[in-house]
């Protein structure tokens, strides 16, 4: 008996999902800029505005994610993953060469190009993973998105903690990890991840929910493990290496699901073989005699003719614009008010959140913290909890009470506004609390908006619609980080001897936080409006699922 699996089998399906989890666990490199931004600023003698524009260049790479969206309907998942892995290897590899001193600092505009490449690489990875997995598990979009986006949130903490544990938070080594590890993981995922038919029975859906629960538990254990390491102070070399080893084992542990299915199939196959051997003397008789077969064949042919005629008649009818909940092309989606409400509210949440992540290094230094890596990790870990909890909770309330998914975005916007007010007050410990709140809300925003877009505009053209929505990342980075934070920081900063500048004190970012809290209140109002407008859609989803469940019970 061999353990060769088919991609369409449960073993192949879950091997693909585990590979997807691994890719997401290393594809949050866009959120790690604060870990090496100060090294770039010193090496290239940059002002804060110039440094922020470098981070904008990194985020502008996501604008070219439209290419990944277009490719998702034309290229296979392995090809898309390969493009992302190679592009990230080049983009972050060149940054490593500069920061490590292997080559001289490149001109500013060339550095912008390589940061842009690094940022764009994740759009290919995320598009391949999200589009494929949501199509493979379309009956459980919330949990799937929550898990995958949750691991993206954890990836920043995974990289940061492994680097600090093994390499003392060295910026050049950190960049080397960002170049090599995602490339290697993408090559591994190419072997297993394919688009396959989704579950077709309630029993299969129930089994999916069970296994998603297992992966959720593993993810929570990883998050708590990382949080404990961050909050437990400095560690010795031996302890740090043990920590890194255990972390790698935890990341590999979801493999237990396909291994369990493989063993289960092996036992079942052996039982079937024994049954066949015991009944090999039975004579098989035809279910239909020859006359009955001819009659059935004629009836089938007549039905096929009727179906073809009906299809031709439908084709003559002029195509109507799709309604919310049906498949939309990107142009059809952009003609709807709901798309733009989702787009702008998304901008208010992720644009402001990304600004905090890109500027955590300077925010920490302004408030007197020497090592800011703990804030990067806290944002990542709490972002994970926001993503993984909101995905499952929103799915639960759709199934139980037809609650519109965007209502959770509204709740996160209000909480995020409170977080910015705390950061503006700059009380003792406010950076710990504020960065954690921003992480949670940023995670909720990503985990909710992704499945909501698929429910509003369908899955057929989802790859492109998703990548148009995440244009908010470079747009928000430019507006809130590049312009707002950069200009206001430089207005408060003093010049340094090497031509750069620095600012120390709570006043450096206070006005930035106030403006961003106002943007979150605007986003809250838009999310409430979208929840009201989509109430009927989620009522239909609820009724449809309830009817299927009732039908399955009766049968």
C-alpha positions in Angstrom: 0.0 0.0 0.0 1.5 3.4 -1.0 0.7 6.7 0.5 0.6 8.6 -2.9 -2.1 11.1 -2.6 -4.4 12.8 -5.1 -4.8 16.6 -5.0 -8.6 16.0 -5.0 -8.5 13.7 -2.0 -9.0 14.9 1.6 -5.3 14.3 2.2 -4.3 16.4 -0.8 -6.8 19.1 0.2 -5.4 19.5 3.7 -1.8 19.2 2.7 -2.5 22.1 0.4 -4.1 24.1 3.3 -1.2 23.4 5.6 1.2 24.6 2.9 -1.0 27.7 2.6 -0.7 28.3 6.4 3.1 28.1 6.1 3.2 30.7 3.3 1.0 33.1 5.3 3.2 32.6 8.3 6.1 34.1 6.4 4.3 36.6 4.1 3.9 39.4 6.7 7.3 40.8 5.9 5.7 44.1 4.8 4.9 44.8 8.4 8.5 44.4 9.6 9.9 47.7 8.3 10.3 49.1 11.8 12.8 46.4 12.6 15.4 47.7 10.1 14.1 51.2 9.3 16.5 52.9 11.7 19.5 51.2 10.1 18.4 52.5 6.7 17.9 56.0 8.1 21.4 56.1 9.6 23.1 54.4 6.7 21.5 56.7 4.1 21.3 59.8 6.3 17.6 60.3 5.7 15.0 62.7 7.1 11.9 61.2 8.6 9.9 62.2 5.5 12.4 60.4 3.2 12.3 57.3 5.4 8.5 57.3 5.4 8.5 57.6 1.6 10.7 54.5 1.5 8.0 52.7 3.5 5.4 54.1 1.1 7.5 52.7 -1.8 7.3 49.3 0.0 3.5 49.7 0.3 3.2 50.9 -3.3 4.3 47.5 -4.3 0.8 46.3 -3.3 -0.7 48.7 -5.9 0.8 46.4 -8.5 -1.1 43.5 -6.9 -3.6 44.1 -9.6 -1.2 42.1 -11.8 -1.5 39.2 -9.4 -5.3 39.6 -9.5 -5.4 39.4 -13.3 -3.0 36.5 -13.3 -5.1 34.5 -10.8 -7.7 33.8 -13.5 -5.0 32.9 -16.1 -2.1 31.3 -14.3 -2.0 28.3 -12.0 -1.4 28.6 -8.2 2.2 27.2 -8.4 3.2 29.8 -11.0 1.8 32.7 -9.0 3.6 31.4 -5.8 6.9 31.1 -7.8 6.6 34.7 -9.0 6.1 36.0 -5.5 8.9 33.9 -4.0 11.5 35.0 -6.6 10.4 38.7 -6.5 10.7 38.8 -2.7 14.1 37.1 -2.8 15.4 39.8 -5.1 13.8 42.7 -3.3 14.8 41.9 0.2 18.1 40.3 -1.0 19.3 43.7 -2.3 18.3 45.5 0.9 20.3 42.9 2.8 23.3 43.6 0.6 23.1 47.3 1.4 22.4 47.1 5.2 25.1 44.4 5.7 27.7 46.6 4.0 28.3 44.0 1.2 27.7 46.8 -1.3 27.6 50.5 -1.1 24.3 52.3 -0.4 22.3 52.5 -3.6 20.7 55.8 -4.9 17.5 56.6 -3.1 15.3 56.0 -6.2 16.8 52.5 -6.8 16.2 51.6 -3.1 12.6 52.6 -3.6 12.4 50.1 -6.5 13.7 47.2 -4.5 11.5 48.0 -1.5 8.6 48.1 -4.0 9.5 44.7 -5.3 9.6 43.3 -1.7 6.2 44.7 -1.0 4.7 43.4 -4.3 6.0 39.9 -3.7 3.5 39.4 -0.9 0.5 40.3 -3.2 1.4 37.3 -5.4 1.7 35.0 -2.4 -1.5 36.3 -0.7 -3.5 36.2 -4.0 -2.5 32.6 -4.7 -3.3 31.5 -1.1 -6.5 33.4 -0.5 -8.2 32.8 -3.8 -7.3 29.1 -3.9 -8.3 28.4 -0.3 -11.5 30.4 -0.3 -12.6 28.5 -3.4 -11.5 25.2 -1.9 -13.4 25.9 1.3 -16.1 28.2 0.1 -18.6 27.1 2.8 -16.3 28.2 5.6 -14.9 31.5 4.3 -14.8 33.2 7.6 -12.7 30.6 9.5 -10.4 30.2 6.4 -9.8 33.9 6.1 -9.3 34.3 9.9 -6.7 31.5 10.0 -4.8 32.6 7.0 -4.8 36.3 7.8 -4.1 35.4 11.5 -0.8 33.6 10.4 0.1 36.7 8.4 -0.3 38.7 11.6 1.9 36.3 13.5 4.6 36.2 10.8 6.0 39.6 11.9 6.4 38.2 15.5 7.8 34.9 14.2 10.5 36.7 12.2 11.2 39.2 14.9 11.4 36.7 17.8 13.5 34.2 15.9 15.9 36.9 14.8 16.2 38.4 18.3 16.5 34.9 19.8 19.3 33.7 17.4 20.9 36.8 16.0 20.4 39.5 18.7 18.0 41.5 16.5 20.7 42.3 13.9 19.0 44.3 11.0 21.1 42.7 8.2 20.4 39.1 9.4 16.7 40.0 9.7 16.7 41.1 6.0 18.5 37.9 5.0 15.7 35.9 6.7 13.1 38.0 4.8 14.8 37.2 1.5 15.5 33.4 1.9 12.8 32.0 4.1 9.7 33.0 2.1 11.4 31.9 -1.1 12.0 28.4 0.3 8.5 28.1 1.8 6.9 29.1 -1.5 8.9 26.4 -3.3 7.5 23.9 -0.8 3.9 25.1 -1.2 4.2 24.8 -5.0 4.3 21.0 -4.5 1.0 20.7 -2.6 -1.4 23.7 -3.2 -4.0 23.3 -6.0 -7.5 24.5 -6.6 -9.9 21.5 -6.1 -13.7 21.1 -5.8 -15.2 22.3 -2.5 -17.1 20.1 0.0 -20.4 18.9 -1.3 -22.1 17.3 1.7 -23.0 18.5 5.3 -20.7 15.8 6.7 -17.7 17.1 4.8 -18.5 20.7 5.9 -18.7 19.5 9.5 -15.3 17.7 9.2 -13.8 20.9 7.8 -15.1 22.9 10.8 -13.5 20.3 13.2 -10.1 20.6 11.5 -10.3 24.4 11.3 -10.8 24.3 15.1 -7.7 22.2 15.5 -5.6 24.7 13.5 -7.1 27.6 15.4 -6.0 26.0 18.7 -2.5 25.5 17.4 -2.4 29.1 16.2 -3.5 30.4 19.6 -0.8 28.3 21.3 1.8 29.8 19.0 0.6 33.3 19.7 0.6 32.8 23.5 4.1 31.2 23.2 5.4 34.2 21.2 3.7 36.6 23.7 5.3 34.9 26.7 8.8 35.1 25.1 8.3 38.8 24.4 7.1 39.7 27.9 9.7 37.5 29.8 12.6 39.9 29.3 16.1 39.0 28.1 17.1 35.4 27.5 20.3 33.4 27.3 21.7 31.8 24.1 20.7 28.3 25.1 17.2 29.3 26.1 16.7 31.3 22.9 17.7 28.3 20.7 15.3 26.0 22.6 12.6 28.6 22.1 13.3 28.7 18.3 13.3 24.9 18.0 10.0 24.6 19.8 8.5 27.3 17.7 9.4 25.5 14.5 7.8 22.3 15.8 4.6 24.2 16.6 4.6 25.7 13.1 4.9 22.2 11.6 2.2 20.6 13.9 -0.8 21.3 11.5 0.7 18.5 9.4 -0.9 16.1 11.9 -4.2 16.7 10.1 -3.2 15.3 6.7 -1.2 12.5 8.4 -4.3 11.5 10.4 -6.3 11.4 7.2 -3.6 9.4 5.5 -3.6 6.8 8.2 -7.4 6.8 8.3 -7.6 6.2 4.5 -5.0 3.4 4.8 -7.0 1.5 7.4 -10.3 2.0 5.4 -8.6 0.8 2.2 -7.4 -2.3 3.9 -10.9 -3.0 5.1 -12.4 -2.6 1.7 -9.8 -4.9 0.1 -10.7 -7.6 2.7 -14.4 -7.1 1.8 -13.8 -7.4 -1.9 -11.7 -10.6 -1.4 -14.5 -12.1 0.6 -17.2 -11.4 -2.0 -15.2 -12.0 -5.2 -17.3 -15.1 -6.1 -20.6 -13.1 -6.3 -22.1 -12.8 -9.8 -22.9 -9.3 -10.9 -26.2 -9.0 -12.8 -27.2 -5.9 -14.8 -29.6 -3.5 -13.2 -31.5 -3.0 -16.4 -32.3 -5.3 -19.2 -31.4 -4.3 -22.7 -34.8 -2.9 -23.6 -34.9 -0.8 -20.4 -31.5 0.5 -21.2 -32.6 1.7 -24.7 -35.6 3.4 -23.2 -33.6 5.2 -20.5 -31.1 6.3 -23.1 -33.8 7.8 -25.4 -35.3 9.7 -22.4 -31.9 11.1 -21.5 -31.3 12.3 -25.1 -34.7 14.0 -25.2 -33.9 15.8 -21.9 -30.5 17.0 -23.2 -32.2 18.5 -26.3 -34.7 20.4 -24.1 -31.8 21.7 -21.9 -29.9 22.9 -25.0 -32.9 24.7 -26.4 -33.6 26.3 -23.0 -30.0 27.5 -22.8 -30.2 29.0 -26.3 -33.4 30.8 -25.3 -31.7 32.3 -22.2 -28.7 33.4 -24.2 -31.0 35.6 -26.4 -32.2 37.5 -23.3 -30.2 40.6 -22.6 -27.8 40.2 -19.7 -28.9 42.1 -16.6 -26.5 43.8 -14.2 -25.7 41.4 -11.3 -27.2 42.2 -7.9 -25.3 42.2 -4.6 -24.4 38.6 -3.7 -23.9 37.5 -7.4 -20.6 37.3 -9.3 -19.4 40.8 -10.4 -16.6 41.7 -12.7 -14.4 44.5 -11.2 -16.1 47.1 -13.4 -19.5 45.9 -12.4 -18.5 46.0 -8.7 -17.0 49.5 -9.1 -20.4 50.8 -10.4 -22.0 49.9 -7.1 -22.2 52.2 -4.0 -21.4 49.3 -1.7 -18.0 48.8 -3.3 -17.0 52.3 -2.6 -18.3 52.3 0.9 -16.3 49.2 1.6 -13.2 50.7 -0.1 -13.2 54.0 1.8 -14.0 52.4 5.2 -11.2 49.9 4.5 -8.8 52.9 3.8 -9.7 54.5 7.2 -8.8 51.3 9.0 -5.8 49.8 7.3 -4.3 53.1 6.2 -4.1 54.4 9.7 -3.0 51.1 11.2 -0.2 50.7 8.6 1.0 54.1 9.6 1.5 53.0 13.2 3.3 49.8 12.0 5.6 51.7 9.7 6.5 54.3 12.3 6.7 52.2 15.5 10.5 52.5 15.4 10.5 56.3 15.5 7.5 56.4 17.9 9.3 54.2 20.4 12.5 56.3 20.1 10.5 59.5 20.5 9.1 58.2 23.8 12.5 57.1 25.1 12.5 53.4 24.2 15.8 52.0 23.0 14.5 48.6 21.7 11.2 48.8 19.8 11.1 45.2 18.6 8.7 44.3 21.4 6.1 46.8 20.1 6.5 45.3 16.6 5.8 41.8 18.1 2.9 43.0 20.2 1.2 44.6 17.2 1.7 41.4 15.3 0.5 39.0 18.0 -2.6 41.0 18.9 -3.2 41.4 15.2 -3.3 37.7 15.0 -6.0 37.4 17.7 -8.0 40.1 16.0 -7.9 38.2 12.7 -8.5 34.6 13.9 -11.3 35.5 16.4 -13.2 37.9 14.1 -13.2 35.4 11.2 -14.8 32.6 13.3 -17.0 34.8 15.4 -18.4 36.7 12.4 -19.1 33.3 10.6 -20.9 32.0 13.7 -23.2 35.0 14.0 -24.1 34.9 10.3 -25.1 31.2 10.7 -27.0 31.9 14.0 -28.5 35.4 13.6 -27.9 36.6 10.0 -25.7 39.4 11.4 -24.0 41.4 8.6 -20.3 40.8 8.6 -19.4 44.6 8.2 -20.8 45.3 11.7 -17.6 43.9 13.1 -15.6 46.3 11.1 -17.6 49.2 12.7 -16.8 47.9 16.1 -13.1 47.7 15.3 -13.0 51.3 14.0 -14.3 52.7 17.2 -11.8 50.7 19.3 -9.0 51.8 17.0 -10.0 55.5 17.5 -9.7 54.9 21.3 -6.3 53.4 20.7 -5.1 56.5 18.8 -6.4 58.8 21.6 -4.4 56.7 24.1 -1.3 57.0 22.0 -1.8 60.8 21.6 -2.0 61.1 25.4 1.4 59.4 25.7 0.8 58.2 29.3 3.2 55.7 30.8 2.6 52.3 29.1 0.3 53.9 26.5 2.6 52.6 23.7 2.1 49.0 24.9 -1.7 49.4 25.1 -2.1 51.5 22.0 0.1 49.2 19.8 -1.9 46.2 21.0 -5.2 47.8 20.3 -4.1 48.9 16.8 -2.9 45.4 16.1 -6.2 43.8 17.2 -8.3 46.2 15.1 -6.1 46.1 12.0 -6.4 42.3 12.2 -10.2 42.5 12.4 -10.3 44.8 9.5 -8.4 42.5 7.2 -10.1 39.3 8.3 -13.6 40.7 7.9 -13.2 42.7 4.7 -11.8 39.8 2.7 -14.8 37.3 3.0 -17.2 40.2 3.0 -16.0 41.2 -0.5 -16.5 37.6 -1.7 -20.0 37.6 -0.3 -21.0 40.9 -1.9 -19.3 40.5 -5.3 -18.9 36.7 -5.7 -15.9 34.4 -6.2 -15.6 34.2 -10.0 -13.5 37.4 -10.3 -12.5 37.6 -6.6 -8.7 37.6 -7.2 -8.9 41.0 -9.1 -11.5 42.5 -6.7 -9.3 41.6 -3.7 -6.3 43.2 -5.2 -8.2 46.4 -6.1 -9.4 46.6 -2.5 -5.9 46.3 -1.1 -4.8 49.3 -3.1 -5.8 50.9 0.2 -2.6 49.8 1.7 -0.3 51.9 -0.6 -2.9 54.7 -0.7 -3.3 54.7 3.0 0.5 54.5 3.5 1.0 57.5 1.3 -1.7 59.6 2.8 -1.3 58.9 6.5 2.3 57.7 6.7 4.2 59.4 3.9 2.4 62.8 4.0 0.7 63.2 7.4 3.1 61.5 9.7 6.3 62.4 7.7 5.5 66.1 7.4 4.2 66.6 10.9 7.2 64.7 12.4 9.7 66.8 10.4 8.0 70.0 11.5 8.7 69.0 15.1 12.2 67.4 14.6 15.7 69.0 14.9 18.5 68.5 12.4 21.4 66.1 13.2 25.0 66.3 12.2 24.8 63.7 9.5 22.0 65.5 7.6 19.1 63.6 9.1 16.8 64.7 11.8 15.3 63.4 15.1 12.4 64.2 17.5 12.1 63.2 21.1 8.9 63.7 23.1 5.1 63.1 23.1 4.5 66.0 20.8 6.2 64.3 17.8 3.2 62.3 16.8 0.3 63.7 18.9 -1.4 65.6 16.0 -1.0 62.5 13.8 -2.9 60.3 16.2 -5.7 62.9 16.6 -6.2 63.1 12.8 -6.2 59.3 12.5 -8.8 58.9 15.3 -11.1 61.2 13.3 -10.5 59.1 10.2 -11.6 56.0 12.2 -14.8 57.7 13.2 -15.6 58.3 9.5 -14.8 54.7 8.8 -17.2 53.6 11.6 -20.1 55.6 10.1 -19.4 54.0 6.6 -19.3 50.5 8.1 -22.7 51.0 9.9 -24.1 52.2 6.5 -22.8 49.1 4.7 -24.2 46.8 7.4 -27.7 48.4 6.9 -27.4 48.1 3.1 -26.3 44.4 3.2 -28.8 43.3 5.8 -31.0 41.5 3.3 -28.0 39.8 1.7 -27.0 38.2 4.9 -30.6 37.3 5.7 -30.6 35.3 2.4 -27.3 33.6 3.2 -28.7 32.7 6.6 -31.9 31.3 5.1 -30.1 29.4 2.4 -27.8 27.7 5.0 -30.7 26.9 7.3 -32.7 25.3 4.4 -29.7 23.1 3.4 -29.2 22.0 7.0 -32.9 21.2 7.4 -32.8 19.3 4.1 -29.8 17.3 5.2 -31.4 16.4 8.6 -34.6 15.2 6.9 -32.8 13.1 4.3 
